[in-house]
Amino acid sequence: MKIGLLSDTHGYVHPKLFKFFEYCDEIWHAGDIGSKETSDAISAFKPLRAVYGNIDGQDIRLSCPLYQSFEADGLKVLMIHIGGYPGKYNPMALKLIKEIKPGLFISGHSHILKVMPDRAHNLLHINPGSAGKYGLHQKITMVRFDISIGNIHDMEIMELAK
C-alpha cells in the first residue's frame, strides 16, 4: 500500500502534489486543511483520509473527525492534528496512544517535518510538516511511504521552496 501524507495545507494545494502522490493508493491529511475546496481537490485525485485541525471550519469538521484510528495493511495507525511528538505528547494524544497502541502515530500542527521512533510506545511518529504557504516554516514538505504486512518502508520526502 502506497501512502501520501501531508498536513497544514491551509487552503493551498501545491501543483507538485499530484505528481509526487501519483502512484499512491491513498492520501492522508493530518489537519488544517483550510477549505472544503482543498479537501475536494485532493479527494477527487485519490482516496483521502483526513482529520480536522484547529483552523478548520465547520464544513471540514462535519466531514473529518478530530482523530482517526484505522488499520492499513496490517499496521495500526492513529492520526490527529495536535499531538506532539515522542516525549512531548499532549495529554489527549498520549491517552489515545496508550489505548489504541498504534504502530504509526501521525500528527501535524507544528509545520516541522519529523520522523521519530518512540521506543517507549513501540511506534513510529511522523509529522509531515506543512504543505501550505502560510506559517513560519521555510519549506513546503510532503511525505510518501509504503506499508506492507505492518511495516513502513521506502519513505521519501518532497521539499519545495515556499
mmCIF file of the C-alpha atoms, coordinates in Angstrom:
data_MODEL
# 
_entry.id   MODEL 
# 
loop_
_atom_site.group_PDB 
_atom_site.id 
_atom_site.type_symbol 
_atom_site.label_atom_id 
_atom_site.label_alt_id 
_atom_site.label_comp_id 
_atom_site.label_asym_id 
_atom_site.label_entity_id 
_atom_site.label_seq_id 
_atom_site.pdbx_PDB_ins_code 
_atom_site.Cartn_x 
_atom_site.Cartn_y 
_atom_site.Cartn_z 
_atom_site.occupancy 
_atom_site.B_iso_or_equiv 
_atom_site.pdbx_formal_charge 
_atom_site.auth_seq_id 
_atom_site.auth_comp_id 
_atom_site.auth_asym_id 
_atom_site.auth_atom_id 
_atom_site.pdbx_PDB_model_num 
ATOM 1   C CA . MET A 1 1   ? 0.000   0.000  0.000  1.00 0.00 ? 1   MET A CA 1 
ATOM 2   C CA . LYS A 1 2   ? 1.448   3.367  -1.047 1.00 0.00 ? 2   LYS A CA 1 
ATOM 3   C CA . ILE A 1 3   ? 0.560   6.364  1.142  1.00 0.00 ? 3   ILE A CA 1 
ATOM 4   C CA . GLY A 1 4   ? 0.891   10.099 0.526  1.00 0.00 ? 4   GLY A CA 1 
ATOM 5   C CA . LEU A 1 5   ? 0.975   12.108 3.758  1.00 0.00 ? 5   LEU A CA 1 
ATOM 6   C CA . LEU A 1 6   ? 0.599   15.834 4.262  1.00 0.00 ? 6   LEU A CA 1 
ATOM 7   C CA . SER A 1 7   ? -0.632  18.391 6.764  1.00 0.00 ? 7   SER A CA 1 
ATOM 8   C CA . ASP A 1 8   ? -1.278  22.080 7.184  1.00 0.00 ? 8   ASP A CA 1 
ATOM 9   C CA . THR A 1 9   ? -2.242  22.920 3.612  1.00 0.00 ? 9   THR A CA 1 
ATOM 10  C CA . HIS A 1 10  ? -4.230  25.927 4.884  1.00 0.00 ? 10  HIS A CA 1 
ATOM 11  C CA . GLY A 1 11  ? -6.327  26.040 1.707  1.00 0.00 ? 11  GLY A CA 1 
ATOM 12  C CA . TYR A 1 12  ? -3.431  25.553 -0.737 1.00 0.00 ? 12  TYR A CA 1 
ATOM 13  C CA . VAL A 1 13  ? -2.806  22.573 -2.996 1.00 0.00 ? 13  VAL A CA 1 
ATOM 14  C CA . HIS A 1 14  ? 0.711   22.702 -4.426 1.00 0.00 ? 14  HIS A CA 1 
ATOM 15  C CA . PRO A 1 15  ? 0.626   21.574 -8.089 1.00 0.00 ? 15  PRO A CA 1 
ATOM 16  C CA . LYS A 1 16  ? 3.543   19.156 -7.499 1.00 0.00 ? 16  LYS A CA 1 
ATOM 17  C CA . LEU A 1 17  ? 1.393   17.209 -5.014 1.00 0.00 ? 17  LEU A CA 1 
ATOM 18  C CA . PHE A 1 18  ? -0.275  15.413 -7.934 1.00 0.00 ? 18  PHE A CA 1 
ATOM 19  C CA . LYS A 1 19  ? 2.993   14.143 -9.424 1.00 0.00 ? 19  LYS A CA 1 
ATOM 20  C CA . PHE A 1 20  ? 4.545   13.232 -6.048 1.00 0.00 ? 20  PHE A CA 1 
ATOM 21  C CA . PHE A 1 21  ? 1.443   11.267 -4.998 1.00 0.00 ? 21  PHE A CA 1 
ATOM 22  C CA . GLU A 1 22  ? 0.686   9.903  -8.485 1.00 0.00 ? 22  GLU A CA 1 
ATOM 23  C CA . TYR A 1 23  ? 1.255   6.249  -7.550 1.00 0.00 ? 23  TYR A CA 1 
ATOM 24  C CA . CYS A 1 24  ? -0.189  6.439  -4.029 1.00 0.00 ? 24  CYS A CA 1 
ATOM 25  C CA . ASP A 1 25  ? -3.222  4.362  -3.129 1.00 0.00 ? 25  ASP A CA 1 
ATOM 26  C CA . GLU A 1 26  ? -4.433  6.870  -0.519 1.00 0.00 ? 26  GLU A CA 1 
ATOM 27  C CA . ILE A 1 27  ? -3.598  10.342 0.727  1.00 0.00 ? 27  ILE A CA 1 
ATOM 28  C CA . TRP A 1 28  ? -3.710  11.040 4.452  1.00 0.00 ? 28  TRP A CA 1 
ATOM 29  C CA . HIS A 1 29  ? -4.062  14.630 5.708  1.00 0.00 ? 29  HIS A CA 1 
ATOM 30  C CA . ALA A 1 30  ? -3.192  15.422 9.333  1.00 0.00 ? 30  ALA A CA 1 
ATOM 31  C CA . GLY A 1 31  ? -5.363  18.533 9.641  1.00 0.00 ? 31  GLY A CA 1 
ATOM 32  C CA . ASP A 1 32  ? -5.509  22.260 8.971  1.00 0.00 ? 32  ASP A CA 1 
ATOM 33  C CA . ILE A 1 33  ? -6.893  21.518 5.537  1.00 0.00 ? 33  ILE A CA 1 
ATOM 34  C CA . GLY A 1 34  ? -8.134  25.072 5.258  1.00 0.00 ? 34  GLY A CA 1 
ATOM 35  C CA . SER A 1 35  ? -11.099 24.745 2.908  1.00 0.00 ? 35  SER A CA 1 
ATOM 36  C CA . LYS A 1 36  ? -13.609 22.277 1.520  1.00 0.00 ? 36  LYS A CA 1 
ATOM 37  C CA . GLU A 1 37  ? -12.235 23.062 -1.949 1.00 0.00 ? 37  GLU A CA 1 
ATOM 38  C CA . THR A 1 38  ? -8.823  21.799 -0.841 1.00 0.00 ? 38  THR A CA 1 
ATOM 39  C CA . SER A 1 39  ? -10.179 18.511 0.513  1.00 0.00 ? 39  SER A CA 1 
ATOM 40  C CA . ASP A 1 40  ? -12.391 18.135 -2.576 1.00 0.00 ? 40  ASP A CA 1 
ATOM 41  C CA . ALA A 1 41  ? -9.413  18.644 -4.929 1.00 0.00 ? 41  ALA A CA 1 
ATOM 42  C CA . ILE A 1 42  ? -7.357  16.035 -3.089 1.00 0.00 ? 42  ILE A CA 1 
ATOM 43  C CA . SER A 1 43  ? -10.190 13.510 -2.745 1.00 0.00 ? 43  SER A CA 1 
ATOM 44  C CA . ALA A 1 44  ? -11.051 13.875 -6.454 1.00 0.00 ? 44  ALA A CA 1 
ATOM 45  C CA . PHE A 1 45  ? -7.460  12.792 -7.165 1.00 0.00 ? 45  PHE A CA 1 
ATOM 46  C CA . LYS A 1 46  ? -7.058  9.924  -4.642 1.00 0.00 ? 46  LYS A CA 1 
ATOM 47  C CA . PRO A 1 47  ? -9.000  8.453  -1.708 1.00 0.00 ? 47  PRO A CA 1 
ATOM 48  C CA . LEU A 1 48  ? -8.494  10.809 1.249  1.00 0.00 ? 48  LEU A CA 1 
ATOM 49  C CA . ARG A 1 49  ? -8.355  10.067 4.983  1.00 0.00 ? 49  ARG A CA 1 
ATOM 50  C CA . ALA A 1 50  ? -8.223  13.287 6.974  1.00 0.00 ? 50  ALA A CA 1 
ATOM 51  C CA . VAL A 1 51  ? -8.675  14.798 10.399 1.00 0.00 ? 51  VAL A CA 1 
ATOM 52  C CA . TYR A 1 52  ? -9.635  18.372 11.114 1.00 0.00 ? 52  TYR A CA 1 
ATOM 53  C CA . GLY A 1 53  ? -7.212  20.888 12.557 1.00 0.00 ? 53  GLY A CA 1 
ATOM 54  C CA . ASN A 1 54  ? -7.562  23.973 14.724 1.00 0.00 ? 54  ASN A CA 1 
ATOM 55  C CA . ILE A 1 55  ? -8.022  26.366 11.760 1.00 0.00 ? 55  ILE A CA 1 
ATOM 56  C CA . ASP A 1 56  ? -10.625 24.217 10.009 1.00 0.00 ? 56  ASP A CA 1 
ATOM 57  C CA . GLY A 1 57  ? -14.185 25.494 9.925  1.00 0.00 ? 57  GLY A CA 1 
ATOM 58  C CA . GLN A 1 58  ? -17.469 23.696 10.388 1.00 0.00 ? 58  GLN A CA 1 
ATOM 59  C CA . ASP A 1 59  ? -17.542 22.485 6.768  1.00 0.00 ? 59  ASP A CA 1 
ATOM 60  C CA . ILE A 1 60  ? -14.345 20.453 7.315  1.00 0.00 ? 60  ILE A CA 1 
ATOM 61  C CA . ARG A 1 61  ? -15.304 19.384 10.844 1.00 0.00 ? 61  ARG A CA 1 
ATOM 62  C CA . LEU A 1 62  ? -18.548 17.887 9.523  1.00 0.00 ? 62  LEU A CA 1 
ATOM 63  C CA . SER A 1 63  ? -16.671 15.646 7.094  1.00 0.00 ? 63  SER A CA 1 
ATOM 64  C CA . CYS A 1 64  ? -13.450 14.914 9.050  1.00 0.00 ? 64  CYS A CA 1 
ATOM 65  C CA . PRO A 1 65  ? -13.127 13.650 12.631 1.00 0.00 ? 65  PRO A CA 1 
ATOM 66  C CA . LEU A 1 66  ? -10.854 15.031 15.377 1.00 0.00 ? 66  LEU A CA 1 
ATOM 67  C CA . TYR A 1 67  ? -8.775  11.856 15.162 1.00 0.00 ? 67  TYR A CA 1 
ATOM 68  C CA . GLN A 1 68  ? -8.767  8.637  13.175 1.00 0.00 ? 68  GLN A CA 1 
ATOM 69  C CA . SER A 1 69  ? -7.673  5.170  14.202 1.00 0.00 ? 69  SER A CA 1 
ATOM 70  C CA . PHE A 1 70  ? -7.543  2.522  11.480 1.00 0.00 ? 70  PHE A CA 1 
ATOM 71  C CA . GLU A 1 71  ? -5.517  -0.352 10.114 1.00 0.00 ? 71  GLU A CA 1 
ATOM 72  C CA . ALA A 1 72  ? -3.599  -0.155 6.832  1.00 0.00 ? 72  ALA A CA 1 
ATOM 73  C CA . ASP A 1 73  ? -2.088  -3.388 5.504  1.00 0.00 ? 73  ASP A CA 1 
ATOM 74  C CA . GLY A 1 74  ? -1.528  -4.796 8.975  1.00 0.00 ? 74  GLY A CA 1 
ATOM 75  C CA . LEU A 1 75  ? -0.336  -1.532 10.560 1.00 0.00 ? 75  LEU A CA 1 
ATOM 76  C CA . LYS A 1 76  ? -2.426  0.165  13.260 1.00 0.00 ? 76  LYS A CA 1 
ATOM 77  C CA . VAL A 1 77  ? -2.484  3.934  12.610 1.00 0.00 ? 77  VAL A CA 1 
ATOM 78  C CA . LEU A 1 78  ? -3.528  6.857  14.813 1.00 0.00 ? 78  LEU A CA 1 
ATOM 79  C CA . MET A 1 79  ? -3.803  10.316 13.235 1.00 0.00 ? 79  MET A CA 1 
ATOM 80  C CA . ILE A 1 80  ? -4.659  13.602 14.984 1.00 0.00 ? 80  ILE A CA 1 
ATOM 81  C CA . HIS A 1 81  ? -3.772  17.204 14.185 1.00 0.00 ? 81  HIS A CA 1 
ATOM 82  C CA . ILE A 1 82  ? -2.370  18.403 17.523 1.00 0.00 ? 82  ILE A CA 1 
ATOM 83  C CA . GLY A 1 83  ? -0.500  15.546 19.140 1.00 0.00 ? 83  GLY A CA 1 
ATOM 84  C CA . GLY A 1 84  ? 3.067   16.491 19.949 1.00 0.00 ? 84  GLY A CA 1 
ATOM 85  C CA . TYR A 1 85  ? 5.906   14.037 19.470 1.00 0.00 ? 85  TYR A CA 1 
ATOM 86  C CA . PRO A 1 86  ? 7.754   11.342 21.435 1.00 0.00 ? 86  PRO A CA 1 
ATOM 87  C CA . GLY A 1 87  ? 8.473   12.536 24.958 1.00 0.00 ? 87  GLY A CA 1 
ATOM 88  C CA . LYS A 1 88  ? 6.275   15.625 24.415 1.00 0.00 ? 88  LYS A CA 1 
ATOM 89  C CA . TYR A 1 89  ? 2.813   14.265 23.538 1.00 0.00 ? 89  TYR A CA 1 
ATOM 90  C CA . ASN A 1 90  ? -0.179  16.330 24.551 1.00 0.00 ? 90  ASN A CA 1 
ATOM 91  C CA . PRO A 1 91  ? -2.435  14.638 27.132 1.00 0.00 ? 91  PRO A CA 1 
ATOM 92  C CA . MET A 1 92  ? -5.175  13.598 24.685 1.00 0.00 ? 92  MET A CA 1 
ATOM 93  C CA . ALA A 1 93  ? -2.689  12.108 22.201 1.00 0.00 ? 93  ALA A CA 1 
ATOM 94  C CA . LEU A 1 94  ? -0.891  10.218 24.972 1.00 0.00 ? 94  LEU A CA 1 
ATOM 95  C CA . LYS A 1 95  ? -4.191  8.806  26.242 1.00 0.00 ? 95  LYS A CA 1 
ATOM 96  C CA . LEU A 1 96  ? -5.123  7.652  22.706 1.00 0.00 ? 96  LEU A CA 1 
ATOM 97  C CA . ILE A 1 97  ? -1.657  6.151  22.127 1.00 0.00 ? 97  ILE A CA 1 
ATOM 98  C CA . LYS A 1 98  ? -1.940  4.148  25.348 1.00 0.00 ? 98  LYS A CA 1 
ATOM 99  C CA . GLU A 1 99  ? -5.470  2.961  24.494 1.00 0.00 ? 99  GLU A CA 1 
ATOM 100 C CA . ILE A 1 100 ? -5.061  2.247  20.768 1.00 0.00 ? 100 ILE A CA 1 
ATOM 101 C CA . LYS A 1 101 ? -1.394  1.158  20.754 1.00 0.00 ? 101 LYS A CA 1 
ATOM 102 C CA . PRO A 1 102 ? -0.686  2.217  17.161 1.00 0.00 ? 102 PRO A CA 1 
ATOM 103 C CA . GLY A 1 103 ? 2.427   1.244  15.239 1.00 0.00 ? 103 GLY A CA 1 
ATOM 104 C CA . LEU A 1 104 ? 2.261   4.614  13.469 1.00 0.00 ? 104 LEU A CA 1 
ATOM 105 C CA . PHE A 1 105 ? 1.286   7.915  15.099 1.00 0.00 ? 105 PHE A CA 1 
ATOM 106 C CA . ILE A 1 106 ? 0.731   10.869 12.768 1.00 0.00 ? 106 ILE A CA 1 
ATOM 107 C CA . SER A 1 107 ? 0.220   14.486 13.784 1.00 0.00 ? 107 SER A CA 1 
ATOM 108 C CA . GLY A 1 108 ? 0.570   17.892 12.177 1.00 0.00 ? 108 GLY A CA 1 
ATOM 109 C CA . HIS A 1 109 ? 0.222   21.428 13.558 1.00 0.00 ? 109 HIS A CA 1 
ATOM 110 C CA . SER A 1 110 ? 3.883   22.351 14.196 1.00 0.00 ? 110 SER A CA 1 
ATOM 111 C CA . HIS A 1 111 ? 4.777   22.840 10.491 1.00 0.00 ? 111 HIS A CA 1 
ATOM 112 C CA . ILE A 1 112 ? 8.012   20.976 11.358 1.00 0.00 ? 112 ILE A CA 1 
ATOM 113 C CA . LEU A 1 113 ? 8.782   17.769 9.483  1.00 0.00 ? 113 LEU A CA 1 
ATOM 114 C CA . LYS A 1 114 ? 9.665   14.989 11.945 1.00 0.00 ? 114 LYS A CA 1 
ATOM 115 C CA . VAL A 1 115 ? 10.108  11.246 11.599 1.00 0.00 ? 115 VAL A CA 1 
ATOM 116 C CA . MET A 1 116 ? 10.925  9.806  15.008 1.00 0.00 ? 116 MET A CA 1 
ATOM 117 C CA . PRO A 1 117 ? 10.785  6.377  16.616 1.00 0.00 ? 117 PRO A CA 1 
ATOM 118 C CA . ASP A 1 118 ? 9.133   6.145  20.020 1.00 0.00 ? 118 ASP A CA 1 
ATOM 119 C CA . ARG A 1 119 ? 10.595  3.089  21.673 1.00 0.00 ? 119 ARG A CA 1 
ATOM 120 C CA . ALA A 1 120 ? 8.589   3.647  24.874 1.00 0.00 ? 120 ALA A CA 1 
ATOM 121 C CA . HIS A 1 121 ? 5.330   3.149  22.954 1.00 0.00 ? 121 HIS A CA 1 
ATOM 122 C CA . ASN A 1 122 ? 6.708   0.929  20.180 1.00 0.00 ? 122 ASN A CA 1 
ATOM 123 C CA . LEU A 1 123 ? 5.648   3.224  17.339 1.00 0.00 ? 123 LEU A CA 1 
ATOM 124 C CA . LEU A 1 124 ? 6.919   5.500  14.610 1.00 0.00 ? 124 LEU A CA 1 
ATOM 125 C CA . HIS A 1 125 ? 5.864   9.138  14.775 1.00 0.00 ? 125 HIS A CA 1 
ATOM 126 C CA . ILE A 1 126 ? 5.548   11.181 11.580 1.00 0.00 ? 126 ILE A CA 1 
ATOM 127 C CA . ASN A 1 127 ? 4.715   14.860 11.306 1.00 0.00 ? 127 ASN A CA 1 
ATOM 128 C CA . PRO A 1 128 ? 4.796   15.689 7.575  1.00 0.00 ? 128 PRO A CA 1 
ATOM 129 C CA . GLY A 1 129 ? 5.475   19.385 8.195  1.00 0.00 ? 129 GLY A CA 1 
ATOM 130 C CA . SER A 1 130 ? 3.449   21.846 6.158  1.00 0.00 ? 130 SER A CA 1 
ATOM 131 C CA . ALA A 1 131 ? 2.291   21.527 2.550  1.00 0.00 ? 131 ALA A CA 1 
ATOM 132 C CA . GLY A 1 132 ? 0.832   25.043 2.575  1.00 0.00 ? 132 GLY A CA 1 
ATOM 133 C CA . LYS A 1 133 ? 2.158   28.544 2.019  1.00 0.00 ? 133 LYS A CA 1 
ATOM 134 C CA . TYR A 1 134 ? 1.112   30.043 5.372  1.00 0.00 ? 134 TYR A CA 1 
ATOM 135 C CA . GLY A 1 135 ? 3.113   29.816 8.585  1.00 0.00 ? 135 GLY A CA 1 
ATOM 136 C CA . LEU A 1 136 ? 6.653   30.181 9.861  1.00 0.00 ? 136 LEU A CA 1 
ATOM 137 C CA . HIS A 1 137 ? 8.048   27.151 8.011  1.00 0.00 ? 137 HIS A CA 1 
ATOM 138 C CA . GLN A 1 138 ? 10.699  27.761 5.359  1.00 0.00 ? 138 GLN A CA 1 
ATOM 139 C CA . LYS A 1 139 ? 9.914   24.763 3.114  1.00 0.00 ? 139 LYS A CA 1 
ATOM 140 C CA . ILE A 1 140 ? 6.800   23.032 1.850  1.00 0.00 ? 140 ILE A CA 1 
ATOM 141 C CA . THR A 1 141 ? 7.062   19.340 2.731  1.00 0.00 ? 141 THR A CA 1 
ATOM 142 C CA . MET A 1 142 ? 5.171   16.153 1.898  1.00 0.00 ? 142 MET A CA 1 
ATOM 143 C CA . VAL A 1 143 ? 5.928   12.508 2.680  1.00 0.00 ? 143 VAL A CA 1 
ATOM 144 C CA . ARG A 1 144 ? 5.210   9.263  0.891  1.00 0.00 ? 144 ARG A CA 1 
ATOM 145 C CA . PHE A 1 145 ? 5.889   5.708  2.012  1.00 0.00 ? 145 PHE A CA 1 
ATOM 146 C CA . ASP A 1 146 ? 4.847   2.118  1.537  1.00 0.00 ? 146 ASP A CA 1 
ATOM 147 C CA . ILE A 1 147 ? 3.178   -0.147 4.074  1.00 0.00 ? 147 ILE A CA 1 
ATOM 148 C CA . SER A 1 148 ? 3.288   -3.901 3.682  1.00 0.00 ? 148 SER A CA 1 
ATOM 149 C CA . ILE A 1 149 ? 2.427   -6.523 6.255  1.00 0.00 ? 149 ILE A CA 1 
ATOM 150 C CA . GLY A 1 150 ? 2.558   -3.962 9.074  1.00 0.00 ? 150 GLY A CA 1 
ATOM 151 C CA . ASN A 1 151 ? 5.917   -2.463 8.082  1.00 0.00 ? 151 ASN A CA 1 
ATOM 152 C CA . ILE A 1 152 ? 6.741   1.018  6.763  1.00 0.00 ? 152 ILE A CA 1 
ATOM 153 C CA . HIS A 1 153 ? 9.403   1.228  4.084  1.00 0.00 ? 153 HIS A CA 1 
ATOM 154 C CA . ASP A 1 154 ? 10.651  3.257  1.108  1.00 0.00 ? 154 ASP A CA 1 
ATOM 155 C CA . MET A 1 155 ? 9.860   6.599  2.749  1.00 0.00 ? 155 MET A CA 1 
ATOM 156 C CA . GLU A 1 156 ? 10.525  9.670  0.617  1.00 0.00 ? 156 GLU A CA 1 
ATOM 157 C CA . ILE A 1 157 ? 10.207  13.370 1.374  1.00 0.00 ? 157 ILE A CA 1 
ATOM 158 C CA . MET A 1 158 ? 9.440   16.162 -1.058 1.00 0.00 ? 158 MET A CA 1 
ATOM 159 C CA . GLU A 1 159 ? 10.821  19.532 -0.006 1.00 0.00 ? 159 GLU A CA 1 
ATOM 160 C CA . LEU A 1 160 ? 9.910   22.625 -2.027 1.00 0.00 ? 160 LEU A CA 1 
ATOM 161 C CA . ALA A 1 161 ? 10.623  26.310 -1.734 1.00 0.00 ? 161 ALA A CA 1 
ATOM 162 C CA . LYS A 1 162 ? 7.775   28.151 -0.041 1.00 0.00 ? 162 LYS A CA 1 
# 
